[in-house]
Amino acid sequence: MTAFALPYSLHVLAAVIWVGGMFFAWLILRPAMVAALEGPDRLRLWAEVFPRFFLWVWIAIAVLAISGVGLLHVRFAGFDGAPRYVQVMMGGGIAMIALFIRVHSLLLPQLRTAVQAQDWPTGAAVLGKIRRLVGINLLLGMAVIVVASTRLLT
């Protein structure tokens, strides 16, 4: 086993949890909710789902950052020595974290407030914004995975 095995495995697992969770939420859970639940019930359920998933996203972010920086220094002696695909991976990760923080810090509280007040039109509008940002993040995450796994930009 090399010195890279554990941090690399943790890095990949964290990415799978985050990107896989977004894939599941966007392409599986949301359409099922639309088919099975009325608007207020969907909003109530999302208000319960997001905090649970977001806890795991925070953990994934921490693991990705720590393992990524560690691998960057051990394997490439820092950012300057890293190949382009690693730099693209880092840039994509930073963009994804920024979008996630926007959803978590700005939009989730608005959704909770709307659900508690039973203001369903506002809640639906906020959920639409969250859905768009999660969709963008999902596409970014998938692009980062493609770049990283194929070393497309070596």
KEKE-3310 file (N, C-alpha, C; in steps of 0.2 Angstrom, whole numbers, plus 5000, padded with zeros to 4 digits):
npx = (5004:5003:5008:4999:4987:4977:4973:4969:4959:4949:4947:4941:4929:4923:4920:4911:4900:4895:4893:4886:4875:4869:4866:4856:4846:4842:4839:4832:4825:4818:4809:4801:4795:4787:4778:4772:4768:4760:4762:4764:4768:4779:4788:4789:4795:4808:4813:4816:4825:4836:4844:4849:4856:4865:4873:4882:4887:4895:4904:4910:4916:4926:4934:4937:4945:4955:4961:4964:4973:4983:4987:4991:5002:5011:5011:5014:5022:5016:5005:5011:5018:5008:4999:4989:4976:4974:4974:4962:4953:4954:4950:4936:4931:4932:4923:4911:4910:4908:4895:4888:4889:4881:4868:4866:4868:4861:4849:4843:4839:4829:4820:4816:4810:4799:4792:4789:4781:4771:4770:4768:4770:4781:4790:4791:4797:4809:4814:4815:4826:4836:4836:4840:4853:4859:4858:4867:4879:4879:4882:4895:4902:4901:4908:4921:4924:4925:4936:4946:4946:4950:4961:4961:4966:4980)
npy = (4994:5011:5027:5036:5029:5028:5043:5046:5036:5041:5053:5051:5044:5054:5063:5054:5053:5066:5071:5060:5060:5072:5068:5058:5065:5075:5068:5056:5057:5069:5069:5058:5063:5073:5065:5059:5067:5081:5099:5107:5096:5091:5102:5102:5090:5091:5101:5094:5084:5091:5097:5085:5079:5089:5090:5079:5083:5094:5086:5079:5090:5094:5082:5081:5093:5092:5080:5082:5093:5087:5077:5084:5091:5080:5072:5080:5091:5103:5116:5122:5112:5103:5094:5100:5095:5092:5105:5110:5102:5107:5120:5118:5111:5122:5131:5123:5122:5135:5137:5128:5133:5145:5140:5133:5143:5154:5151:5139:5143:5152:5143:5135:5145:5149:5137:5135:5146:5142:5147:5144:5147:5156:5147:5137:5145:5147:5134:5131:5139:5133:5120:5124:5128:5117:5108:5114:5113:5099:5096:5103:5095:5082:5085:5088:5076:5068:5075:5072:5058:5054:5062:5072:5084:5085)
npz = (5000:4996:5001:4997:4996:5007:5009:4996:4993:5003:4998:4986:4990:4997:4987:4980:4989:4989:4976:4971:4980:4976:4962:4965:4972:4963:4951:4954:4967:4967:4955:4960:4971:4965:4958:4969:4980:4986:4983:4996:5005:4998:5000:5014:5016:5008:5017:5027:5022:5016:5027:5033:5022:5019:5031:5028:5016:5021:5029:5018:5011:5020:5021:5008:5006:5015:5012:4999:4999:5006:4997:4986:4991:4995:4984:4973:4977:4980:4973:4962:4956:4952:4939:4926:4926:4940:4945:4938:4944:4958:4956:4951:4962:4972:4966:4967:4981:4985:4978:4986:4999:4997:4994:5007:5017:5013:5005:5011:5024:5020:5014:5025:5033:5025:5025:5038:5040:5032:5019:5005:4991:4991:4997:4986:4976:4982:4983:4970:4966:4974:4968:4955:4957:4963:4953:4944:4952:4952:4938:4938:4947:4940:4929:4935:4940:4928:4922:4931:4932:4919:4917:4908:4905:4906)
capx = (5000:5007:5006:4993:4981:4971:4970:4966:4952:4945:4945:4936:4923:4919:4917:4905:4895:4893:4890:4881:4869:4866:4863:4850:4841:4840:4836:4828:4820:4813:4804:4797:4791:4783:4773:4769:4767:4757:4767:4766:4771:4786:4792:4791:4800:4814:4815:4819:4830:4842:4849:4852:4861:4870:4878:4886:4891:4900:4909:4913:4920:4931:4938:4940:4950:4961:4965:4966:4979:4988:4989:4994:5009:5015:5012:5016:5026:5012:5001:5015:5020:5003:4997:4983:4969:4973:4972:4955:4949:4954:4945:4930:4929:4931:4916:4906:4909:4904:4888:4885:4888:4876:4862:4866:4868:4856:4843:4840:4835:4823:4815:4814:4805:4793:4788:4786:4775:4766:4770:4770:4773:4788:4794:4792:4801:4816:4816:4817:4832:4840:4836:4845:4860:4861:4859:4874:4884:4880:4886:4902:4905:4902:4914:4927:4925:4928:4943:4951:4947:4953:4967:4960:4970:4987)
capy = (5000:5017:5033:5039:5025:5031:5049:5045:5033:5045:5059:5048:5042:5060:5065:5050:5055:5073:5071:5054:5063:5077:5065:5055:5070:5078:5063:5051:5059:5075:5066:5053:5067:5076:5060:5056:5072:5088:5104:5108:5090:5091:5107:5100:5084:5094:5105:5089:5081:5095:5097:5078:5078:5095:5088:5074:5087:5097:5081:5078:5095:5094:5077:5083:5098:5089:5074:5085:5097:5083:5073:5090:5092:5074:5069:5085:5096:5109:5118:5124:5106:5099:5094:5104:5091:5093:5112:5111:5099:5111:5126:5115:5110:5128:5133:5119:5124:5142:5136:5124:5138:5149:5136:5131:5149:5159:5148:5134:5147:5155:5138:5134:5150:5148:5131:5136:5150:5139:5151:5139:5150:5158:5140:5134:5149:5146:5127:5131:5142:5128:5115:5126:5128:5110:5106:5117:5109:5092:5096:5104:5089:5077:5087:5087:5068:5066:5078:5069:5051:5053:5066:5075:5091:5083)
capz = (5000:4995:5006:4994:4996:5011:5007:4989:4994:5007:4993:4981:4994:4999:4981:4978:4993:4988:4969:4971:4983:4971:4957:4968:4974:4957:4946:4957:4973:4965:4951:4964:4975:4961:4957:4975:4985:4984:4984:5003:5007:4995:5003:5021:5015:5007:5022:5032:5018:5015:5033:5034:5017:5020:5036:5025:5012:5025:5030:5012:5010:5025:5019:5001:5007:5019:5008:4992:5000:5008:4991:4982:4993:4995:4977:4967:4980:4980:4967:4956:4952:4950:4933:4925:4928:4947:4946:4936:4950:4963:4954:4951:4969:4975:4964:4970:4988:4985:4977:4991:5004:4995:4996:5014:5021:5011:5003:5016:5029:5017:5013:5032:5036:5021:5027:5045:5039:5027:5013:4999:4985:4993:4998:4980:4973:4985:4981:4963:4966:4976:4962:4949:4960:4964:4946:4942:4956:4949:4932:4939:4950:4935:4925:4938:4940:4921:4921:4936:4931:4913:4917:4902:4905:4909)
cpx = (5004:5004:5000:4986:4975:4969:4966:4959:4947:4942:4940:4929:4919:4916:4911:4899:4891:4889:4885:4874:4865:4862:4856:4845:4838:4836:4832:4823:4815:4808:4799:4792:4786:4777:4769:4766:4764:4763:4769:4770:4778:4790:4794:4796:4807:4817:4818:4825:4837:4847:4853:4858:4867:4875:4884:4890:4897:4906:4913:4918:4926:4936:4941:4946:4956:4965:4968:4973:4985:4991:4993:5001:5013:5016:5016:5020:5023:5009:5005:5017:5014:5001:4990:4976:4968:4971:4965:4951:4948:4949:4938:4927:4928:4924:4910:4905:4906:4897:4884:4884:4882:4869:4861:4865:4863:4849:4839:4836:4829:4818:4812:4808:4799:4789:4785:4780:4770:4765:4773:4772:4780:4793:4796:4797:4808:4818:4818:4824:4837:4841:4841:4852:4863:4862:4866:4879:4885:4883:4893:4905:4906:4908:4921:4929:4928:4935:4948:4952:4950:4959:4967:4964:4976:4992)
cpy = (5006:5022:5036:5035:5027:5037:5049:5042:5037:5051:5056:5047:5049:5063:5061:5052:5061:5073:5065:5057:5068:5073:5061:5060:5073:5074:5058:5053:5064:5072:5062:5057:5071:5072:5058:5061:5078:5093:5105:5102:5089:5096:5105:5094:5087:5098:5100:5085:5085:5095:5090:5077:5083:5093:5083:5078:5091:5092:5080:5083:5095:5088:5078:5088:5096:5084:5077:5089:5093:5079:5078:5091:5086:5072:5074:5091:5103:5111:5119:5117:5101:5100:5098:5101:5092:5101:5114:5108:5104:5117:5124:5114:5117:5131:5130:5121:5130:5141:5133:5129:5143:5146:5135:5137:5154:5156:5143:5138:5150:5149:5136:5139:5150:5142:5132:5141:5148:5144:5147:5142:5153:5152:5137:5138:5148:5139:5127:5134:5137:5122:5117:5126:5121:5107:5108:5114:5102:5092:5098:5098:5083:5079:5086:5080:5066:5069:5074:5062:5050:5057:5069:5081:5090:5089)
cpz = (5000:5000:5003:4995:5000:5010:5001:4990:4998:5002:4988:4984:4995:4993:4979:4982:4991:4981:4968:4974:4979:4965:4959:4969:4968:4952:4948:4962:4971:4961:4955:4968:4971:4960:4963:4980:4982:4986:4992:5006:5005:4999:5010:5020:5013:5013:5028:5028:5018:5021:5034:5028:5018:5025:5032:5019:5016:5027:5024:5010:5014:5023:5012:5002:5010:5015:5002:4993:5002:5002:4987:4984:4993:4988:4972:4970:4979:4973:4961:4952:4950:4943:4932:4927:4936:4948:4944:4942:4956:4962:4954:4958:4973:4973:4967:4978:4989:4983:4983:4997:5003:4997:5003:5018:5019:5009:5008:5021:5027:5016:5020:5034:5032:5023:5033:5045:5035:5021:5007:4993:4985:4993:4991:4976:4975:4983:4974:4962:4968:4971:4957:4951:4961:4957:4943:4945:4953:4943:4933:4942:4945:4931:4928:4939:4933:4920:4925:4934:4924:4912:4910:4900:4908:4908)
residu = (MET:THR:ALA:PHE:ALA:LEU:PRO:TYR:SER:LEU:HIS:VAL:LEU:ALA:ALA:VAL:ILE:TRP:VAL:GLY:GLY:MET:PHE:PHE:ALA:TRP:LEU:ILE:LEU:ARG:PRO:ALA:MET:VAL:ALA:ALA:LEU:GLU:GLY:PRO:ASP:ARG:LEU:ARG:LEU:TRP:ALA:GLU:VAL:PHE:PRO:ARG:PHE:PHE:LEU:TRP:VAL:TRP:ILE:ALA:ILE:ALA:VAL:LEU:ALA:ILE:SER:GLY:VAL:GLY:LEU:LEU:HIS:VAL:ARG:PHE:ALA:GLY:PHE:ASP:GLY:ALA:PRO:ARG:TYR:VAL:GLN:VAL:MET:MET:GLY:GLY:GLY:ILE:ALA:MET:ILE:ALA:LEU:PHE:ILE:ARG:VAL:HIS:SER:LEU:LEU:LEU:PRO:GLN:LEU:ARG:THR:ALA:VAL:GLN:ALA:GLN:ASP:TRP:PRO:THR:GLY:ALA:ALA:VAL:LEU:GLY:LYS:ILE:ARG:ARG:LEU:VAL:GLY:ILE:ASN:LEU:LEU:LEU:GLY:MET:ALA:VAL:ILE:VAL:VAL:ALA:SER:THR:ARG:LEU:LEU:THR)
# end
